[in-house]
Amino acid sequence: MSNSAEKFLDDVINEPFSFGSMIENIRKTNYEYLTFKGFASWLGISEKDLELIENNSKNLSEKEVKNFAKLLEDSEKFFLKTWQETQK
């Protein structure tokens, strides 16, 4: 992701763009009809794990990140890149 795109996203979501903020934004915009618990269930994880992911406090495997992209019908490449950047 370019620096200008990242800055734009930082400004829009009012926090640094990260894998966790991306997941939270997807949950709040694309799946607003689901409760927090329902979204966690949709991803096949616990509410606590979702909270940790959104706070960038949970270590995820590449396989888990790919699975989230598949479940959320999004770009695996983008999810992996965002996840990798968050790991730095």
N, CA, C and O atoms as a GROMACS GRO file, in nm:
protein
  352
    1MET      N    1   0.085  -0.116   0.000
    1MET     CA    2   0.000   0.000   0.000
    1MET      C    3   0.090   0.123   0.000
    1MET      O    4   0.192   0.127   0.068
    2SER      N    5   0.050   0.220  -0.077
    2SER     CA    6   0.131   0.342  -0.084
    2SER      C    7   0.116   0.423   0.045
    2SER      O    8   0.018   0.407   0.119
    3ASN      N    9   0.212   0.508   0.072
    3ASN     CA   10   0.208   0.592   0.192
    3ASN      C   11   0.087   0.685   0.190
    3ASN      O   12   0.026   0.709   0.294
    4SER      N   13   0.052   0.738   0.072
    4SER     CA   14  -0.062   0.829   0.066
    4SER      C   15  -0.193   0.755   0.091
    4SER      O   16  -0.283   0.809   0.156
    5ALA      N   17  -0.204   0.632   0.042
    5ALA     CA   18  -0.324   0.553   0.067
    5ALA      C   19  -0.335   0.518   0.215
    5ALA      O   20  -0.443   0.524   0.274
    6GLU      N   21  -0.222   0.483   0.275
    6GLU     CA   22  -0.222   0.450   0.417
    6GLU      C   23  -0.259   0.572   0.502
    6GLU      O   24  -0.336   0.561   0.597
    7LYS      N   25  -0.205   0.688   0.466
    7LYS     CA   26  -0.239   0.811   0.540
    7LYS      C   27  -0.387   0.843   0.526
    7LYS      O   28  -0.451   0.881   0.624
    8PHE      N   29  -0.441   0.828   0.406
    8PHE     CA   30  -0.584   0.851   0.385
    8PHE      C   31  -0.666   0.761   0.475
    8PHE      O   32  -0.760   0.807   0.540
    9LEU      N   33  -0.633   0.632   0.479
    9LEU     CA   34  -0.708   0.538   0.562
    9LEU      C   35  -0.691   0.570   0.710
    9LEU      O   36  -0.787   0.559   0.787
   10ASP      N   37  -0.572   0.611   0.751
   10ASP     CA   38  -0.550   0.652   0.890
   10ASP      C   39  -0.645   0.766   0.927
   10ASP      O   40  -0.706   0.766   1.034
   11ASP      N   41  -0.658   0.863   0.836
   11ASP     CA   42  -0.744   0.979   0.861
   11ASP      C   43  -0.891   0.938   0.865
   11ASP      O   44  -0.967   0.989   0.948
   12VAL      N   45  -0.931   0.848   0.778
   12VAL     CA   46  -1.072   0.807   0.771
   12VAL      C   47  -1.113   0.730   0.896
   12VAL      O   48  -1.220   0.753   0.951
   13ILE      N   49  -1.028   0.639   0.941
   13ILE     CA   50  -1.066   0.556   1.056
   13ILE      C   51  -1.013   0.612   1.188
   13ILE      O   52  -1.032   0.552   1.293
   14ASN      N   53  -0.947   0.726   1.182
   14ASN     CA   54  -0.897   0.795   1.301
   14ASN      C   55  -0.801   0.713   1.385
   14ASN      O   56  -0.794   0.731   1.507
   15GLU      N   57  -0.728   0.625   1.324
   15GLU     CA   58  -0.624   0.547   1.392
   15GLU      C   59  -0.533   0.490   1.286
   15GLU      O   60  -0.571   0.483   1.169
   16PRO      N   61  -0.413   0.450   1.323
   16PRO     CA   62  -0.322   0.393   1.224
   16PRO      C   63  -0.384   0.268   1.159
   16PRO      O   64  -0.442   0.184   1.227
   17PHE      N   65  -0.371   0.259   1.028
   17PHE     CA   66  -0.425   0.145   0.956
   17PHE      C   67  -0.345   0.021   0.991
   17PHE      O   68  -0.222   0.022   0.987
   18SER      N   69  -0.415  -0.086   1.024
   18SER     CA   70  -0.353  -0.211   1.063
   18SER      C   71  -0.447  -0.325   1.026
   18SER      O   72  -0.561  -0.302   0.984
   19PHE      N   73  -0.400  -0.446   1.042
   19PHE     CA   74  -0.486  -0.562   1.016
   19PHE      C   75  -0.608  -0.558   1.108
   19PHE      O   76  -0.720  -0.581   1.063
   20GLY      N   77  -0.585  -0.529   1.235
   20GLY     CA   78  -0.696  -0.524   1.331
   20GLY      C   79  -0.797  -0.416   1.297
   20GLY      O   80  -0.918  -0.440   1.304
   21SER      N   81  -0.750  -0.297   1.261
   21SER     CA   82  -0.843  -0.190   1.227
   21SER      C   83  -0.918  -0.222   1.098
   21SER      O   84  -1.033  -0.183   1.082
   22MET      N   85  -0.853  -0.294   1.007
   22MET     CA   86  -0.920  -0.336   0.884
   22MET      C   87  -1.034  -0.433   0.916
   22MET      O   88  -1.145  -0.418   0.864
   23ILE      N   89  -1.007  -0.532   1.002
   23ILE     CA   90  -1.111  -0.629   1.039
   23ILE      C   91  -1.226  -0.558   1.109
   23ILE      O   92  -1.343  -0.585   1.081
   24GLU      N   93  -1.194  -0.468   1.200
   24GLU     CA   94  -1.298  -0.393   1.271
   24GLU      C   95  -1.382  -0.311   1.174
   24GLU      O   96  -1.504  -0.308   1.184
   25ASN      N   97  -1.316  -0.245   1.080
   25ASN     CA   98  -1.388  -0.164   0.982
   25ASN      C   99  -1.478  -0.250   0.894
   25ASN      O  100  -1.591  -0.212   0.864
   26ILE      N  101  -1.429  -0.365   0.852
   26ILE     CA  102  -1.512  -0.457   0.773
   26ILE      C  103  -1.634  -0.500   0.854
   26ILE      O  104  -1.745  -0.501   0.802
   27ARG      N  105  -1.612  -0.535   0.981
   27ARG     CA  106  -1.722  -0.578   1.067
   27ARG      C  107  -1.828  -0.469   1.080
   27ARG      O  108  -1.947  -0.495   1.072
   28LYS      N  109  -1.782  -0.346   1.101
   28LYS     CA  110  -1.875  -0.236   1.125
   28LYS      C  111  -1.944  -0.184   0.999
   28LYS      O  112  -2.052  -0.126   1.008
   29THR      N  113  -1.884  -0.206   0.883
   29THR     CA  114  -1.944  -0.152   0.760
   29THR      C  115  -2.012  -0.259   0.675
   29THR      O  116  -2.125  -0.239   0.629
   30ASN      N  117  -1.946  -0.372   0.654
   30ASN     CA  118  -2.002  -0.475   0.566
   30ASN      C  119  -2.090  -0.576   0.638
   30ASN      O  120  -2.171  -0.644   0.576
   31TYR      N  121  -2.073  -0.585   0.769
   31TYR     CA  122  -2.146  -0.686   0.847
   31TYR      C  123  -2.216  -0.621   0.966
   31TYR      O  124  -2.227  -0.682   1.073
   32GLU      N  125  -2.263  -0.498   0.948
   32GLU     CA  126  -2.325  -0.426   1.058
   32GLU      C  127  -2.452  -0.494   1.109
   32GLU      O  128  -2.498  -0.465   1.219
   33TYR      N  129  -2.509  -0.583   1.030
   33TYR     CA  130  -2.629  -0.656   1.070
   33TYR      C  131  -2.597  -0.768   1.169
   33TYR      O  132  -2.688  -0.826   1.229
   34LEU      N  133  -2.469  -0.800   1.186
   34LEU     CA  134  -2.428  -0.903   1.280
   34LEU      C  135  -2.383  -0.839   1.411
   34LEU      O  136  -2.323  -0.731   1.411
   35THR      N  137  -2.411  -0.904   1.520
   35THR     CA  138  -2.357  -0.860   1.648
   35THR      C  139  -2.208  -0.893   1.650
   35THR      O  140  -2.158  -0.965   1.564
   36PHE      N  141  -2.138  -0.840   1.748
   36PHE     CA  142  -1.996  -0.871   1.765
   36PHE      C  143  -1.980  -1.022   1.778
   36PHE      O  144  -1.892  -1.082   1.716
   37LYS      N  145  -2.066  -1.083   1.859
   37LYS     CA  146  -2.062  -1.228   1.880
   37LYS      C  147  -2.091  -1.302   1.750
   37LYS      O  148  -2.026  -1.402   1.718
   38GLY      N  149  -2.188  -1.252   1.674
   38GLY     CA  150  -2.224  -1.315   1.546
   38GLY      C  151  -2.111  -1.307   1.445
   38GLY      O  152  -2.087  -1.403   1.371
   39PHE      N  153  -2.042  -1.195   1.442
   39PHE     CA  154  -1.929  -1.180   1.350
   39PHE      C  155  -1.816  -1.274   1.388
   39PHE      O  156  -1.756  -1.339   1.302
   40ALA      N  157  -1.788  -1.281   1.518
   40ALA     CA  158  -1.684  -1.374   1.565
   40ALA      C  159  -1.720  -1.517   1.526
   40ALA      O  160  -1.635  -1.592   1.478
   41SER      N  161  -1.844  -1.553   1.546
   41SER     CA  162  -1.891  -1.686   1.511
   41SER      C  163  -1.877  -1.711   1.361
   41SER      O  164  -1.836  -1.819   1.318
   42TRP      N  165  -1.909  -1.610   1.280
   42TRP     CA  166  -1.897  -1.618   1.134
   42TRP      C  167  -1.753  -1.651   1.095
   42TRP      O  168  -1.728  -1.728   1.002
   43LEU      N  169  -1.658  -1.591   1.168
   43LEU     CA  170  -1.516  -1.614   1.141
   43LEU      C  171  -1.466  -1.745   1.204
   43LEU      O  172  -1.355  -1.790   1.176
   44GLY      N  173  -1.548  -1.805   1.290
   44GLY     CA  174  -1.509  -1.930   1.354
   44GLY      C  175  -1.414  -1.911   1.470
   44GLY      O  176  -1.332  -1.998   1.500
   45ILE      N  177  -1.425  -1.794   1.537
   45ILE     CA  178  -1.338  -1.763   1.650
   45ILE      C  179  -1.422  -1.716   1.767
   45ILE      O  180  -1.541  -1.689   1.752
   46SER      N  181  -1.360  -1.705   1.883
   46SER     CA  182  -1.430  -1.656   2.002
   46SER      C  183  -1.438  -1.503   1.999
   46SER      O  184  -1.364  -1.437   1.926
   47GLU      N  185  -1.528  -1.451   2.081
   47GLU     CA  186  -1.537  -1.305   2.094
   47GLU      C  187  -1.406  -1.247   2.147
   47GLU      O  188  -1.363  -1.141   2.103
   48LYS      N  189  -1.344  -1.316   2.240
   48LYS     CA  190  -1.217  -1.270   2.296
   48LYS      C  191  -1.110  -1.264   2.188
   48LYS      O  192  -1.033  -1.168   2.182
   49ASP      N  193  -1.104  -1.367   2.102
   49ASP     CA  194  -1.006  -1.366   1.993
   49ASP      C  195  -1.033  -1.251   1.897
   49ASP      O  196  -0.939  -1.187   1.850
   50LEU      N  197  -1.160  -1.225   1.866
   50LEU     CA  198  -1.192  -1.113   1.777
   50LEU      C  199  -1.148  -0.982   1.840
   50LEU      O  200  -1.092  -0.896   1.772
   51GLU      N  201  -1.172  -0.966   1.968
   51GLU     CA  202  -1.128  -0.845   2.038
   51GLU      C  203  -0.976  -0.830   2.029
   51GLU      O  204  -0.925  -0.721   2.002
   52LEU      N  205  -0.904  -0.940   2.051
   52LEU     CA  206  -0.758  -0.936   2.044
   52LEU      C  207  -0.710  -0.905   1.902
   52LEU      O  208  -0.613  -0.831   1.885
   53ILE      N  209  -0.776  -0.961   1.802
   53ILE     CA  210  -0.739  -0.935   1.662
   53ILE      C  211  -0.759  -0.787   1.630
   53ILE      O  212  -0.671  -0.723   1.573
   54GLU      N  213  -0.876  -0.734   1.667
   54GLU     CA  214  -0.905  -0.594   1.637
   54GLU      C  215  -0.810  -0.499   1.709
   54GLU      O  216  -0.788  -0.386   1.663
   55ASN      N  217  -0.753  -0.543   1.820
   55ASN     CA  218  -0.657  -0.462   1.894
   55ASN      C  219  -0.512  -0.496   1.856
   55ASN      O  220  -0.419  -0.450   1.921
   56ASN      N  221  -0.495  -0.577   1.753
   56ASN     CA  222  -0.362  -0.620   1.707
   56ASN      C  223  -0.281  -0.686   1.818
   56ASN      O  224  -0.159  -0.670   1.826
   57SER      N  225  -0.350  -0.759   1.905
   57SER     CA  226  -0.285  -0.824   2.018
   57SER      C  227  -0.282  -0.976   2.006
   57SER      O  228  -0.231  -1.044   2.095
   58LYS      N  229  -0.334  -1.029   1.897
   58LYS     CA  230  -0.336  -1.175   1.878
   58LYS      C  231  -0.245  -1.211   1.762
   58LYS      O  232  -0.256  -1.154   1.653
   59ASN      N  233  -0.157  -1.304   1.787
   59ASN     CA  234  -0.072  -1.355   1.680
   59ASN      C  235  -0.154  -1.449   1.592
   59ASN      O  236  -0.215  -1.544   1.641
   60LEU      N  237  -0.156  -1.420   1.465
   60LEU     CA  238  -0.229  -1.502   1.369
   60LEU      C  239  -0.131  -1.573   1.277
   60LEU      O  240  -0.020  -1.527   1.254
   61SER      N  241  -0.175  -1.685   1.226
   61SER     CA  242  -0.094  -1.757   1.127
   61SER      C  243  -0.136  -1.710   0.987
   61SER      O  244  -0.243  -1.653   0.968
   62GLU      N  245  -0.050  -1.735   0.893
   62GLU     CA  246  -0.082  -1.702   0.753
   62GLU      C  247  -0.208  -1.775   0.710
   62GLU      O  248  -0.291  -1.720   0.637
   63LYS      N  249  -0.224  -1.898   0.754
   63LYS     CA  250  -0.342  -1.978   0.720
   63LYS      C  251  -0.470  -1.911   0.773
   63LYS      O  252  -0.571  -1.907   0.703
   64GLU      N  253  -0.465  -1.860   0.896
   64GLU     CA  254  -0.582  -1.793   0.953
   64GLU      C  255  -0.617  -1.667   0.873
   64GLU      O  256  -0.734  -1.640   0.846
   65VAL      N  257  -0.515  -1.591   0.836
   65VAL     CA  258  -0.537  -1.468   0.761
   65VAL      C  259  -0.600  -1.501   0.625
   65VAL      O  260  -0.694  -1.434   0.582
   66LYS      N  261  -0.549  -1.602   0.558
   66LYS     CA  262  -0.606  -1.644   0.430
   66LYS      C  263  -0.751  -1.689   0.447
   66LYS      O  264  -0.836  -1.659   0.363
   67ASN      N  265  -0.779  -1.759   0.556
   67ASN     CA  266  -0.914  -1.806   0.581
   67ASN      C  267  -1.010  -1.689   0.604
   67ASN      O  268  -1.122  -1.691   0.554
   68PHE      N  269  -0.966  -1.586   0.677
   68PHE     CA  270  -1.049  -1.468   0.698
   68PHE      C  271  -1.080  -1.401   0.563
   68PHE      O  272  -1.194  -1.362   0.539
   69ALA      N  273  -0.980  -1.389   0.478
   69ALA     CA  274  -1.002  -1.328   0.346
   69ALA      C  275  -1.106  -1.407   0.268
   69ALA      O  276  -1.194  -1.349   0.205
   70LYS      N  277  -1.096  -1.538   0.273
   70LYS     CA  278  -1.190  -1.624   0.201
   70LYS      C  279  -1.331  -1.608   0.258
   70LYS      O  280  -1.427  -1.590   0.182
   71LEU      N  281  -1.344  -1.614   0.389
   71LEU     CA  282  -1.476  -1.602   0.453
   71LEU      C  283  -1.540  -1.466   0.426
   71LEU      O  284  -1.661  -1.456   0.406
   72LEU      N  285  -1.457  -1.362   0.424
   72LEU     CA  286  -1.507  -1.226   0.405
   72LEU      C  287  -1.511  -1.186   0.258
   72LEU      O  288  -1.541  -1.072   0.224
   73GLU      N  289  -1.480  -1.284   0.172
   73GLU     CA  290  -1.484  -1.264   0.026
   73GLU      C  291  -1.404  -1.141  -0.015
   73GLU      O  292  -1.452  -1.052  -0.086
   74ASP      N  293  -1.281  -1.138   0.032
   74ASP     CA  294  -1.193  -1.025   0.004
   74ASP      C  295  -1.062  -1.077  -0.053
   74ASP      O  296  -1.041  -1.198  -0.064
   75SER      N  297  -0.974  -0.987  -0.088
   75SER     CA  298  -0.847  -1.021  -0.150
   75SER      C  299  -0.751  -1.085  -0.051
   75SER      O  300  -0.713  -1.024   0.049
   76GLU      N  301  -0.713  -1.207  -0.078
   76GLU     CA  302  -0.616  -1.277   0.006
   76GLU      C  303  -0.483  -1.201   0.006
   76GLU      O  304  -0.418  -1.188   0.110
   77LYS      N  305  -0.444  -1.154  -0.109
   77LYS     CA  306  -0.318  -1.081  -0.122
   77LYS      C  307  -0.320  -0.955  -0.035
   77LYS      O  308  -0.222  -0.926   0.034
   78PHE      N  309  -0.429  -0.880  -0.037
   78PHE     CA  310  -0.441  -0.759   0.042
   78PHE      C  311  -0.440  -0.792   0.191
   78PHE      O  312  -0.372  -0.724   0.269
   79PHE      N  313  -0.514  -0.894   0.232
   79PHE     CA  314  -0.517  -0.933   0.372
   79PHE      C  315  -0.377  -0.971   0.419
   79PHE      O  316  -0.333  -0.928   0.526
   80LEU      N  317  -0.307  -1.052   0.339
   80LEU     CA  318  -0.172  -1.095   0.377
   80LEU      C  319  -0.077  -0.977   0.387
   80LEU      O  320   0.002  -0.969   0.481
   81LYS      N  321  -0.083  -0.887   0.291
   81LYS     CA  322   0.005  -0.770   0.291
   81LYS      C  323  -0.022  -0.683   0.413
   81LYS      O  324   0.072  -0.638   0.480
   82THR      N  325  -0.149  -0.658   0.443
   82THR     CA  326  -0.185  -0.576   0.558
   82THR      C  327  -0.141  -0.644   0.688
   82THR      O  328  -0.089  -0.578   0.777
   83TRP      N  329  -0.161  -0.774   0.697
   83TRP     CA  330  -0.120  -0.851   0.815
   83TRP      C  331   0.031  -0.845   0.832
   83TRP      O  332   0.081  -0.823   0.943
   84GLN      N  333   0.104  -0.865   0.722
   84GLN     CA  334   0.250  -0.861   0.729
   84GLN      C  335   0.301  -0.724   0.773
   84GLN      O  336   0.396  -0.716   0.851
   85GLU      N  337   0.240  -0.617   0.724
   85GLU     CA  338   0.280  -0.483   0.762
   85GLU      C  339   0.254  -0.458   0.910
   85GLU      O  340   0.331  -0.389   0.977
   86THR      N  341   0.145  -0.515   0.961
   86THR     CA  342   0.111  -0.498   1.102
   86THR      C  343   0.210  -0.572   1.191
   86THR      O  344   0.233  -0.532   1.305
   87GLN      N  345   0.269  -0.679   1.139
   87GLN     CA  346   0.364  -0.760   1.218
   87GLN      C  347   0.497  -0.690   1.241
   87GLN      O  348   0.572  -0.729   1.330
   88LYS      N  349   0.527  -0.588   1.162
   88LYS     CA  350   0.658  -0.520   1.170
   88LYS      C  351   0.670  -0.438   1.297
   88LYS      O  352   0.773  -0.375   1.319
   0.00000   0.00000   0.00000
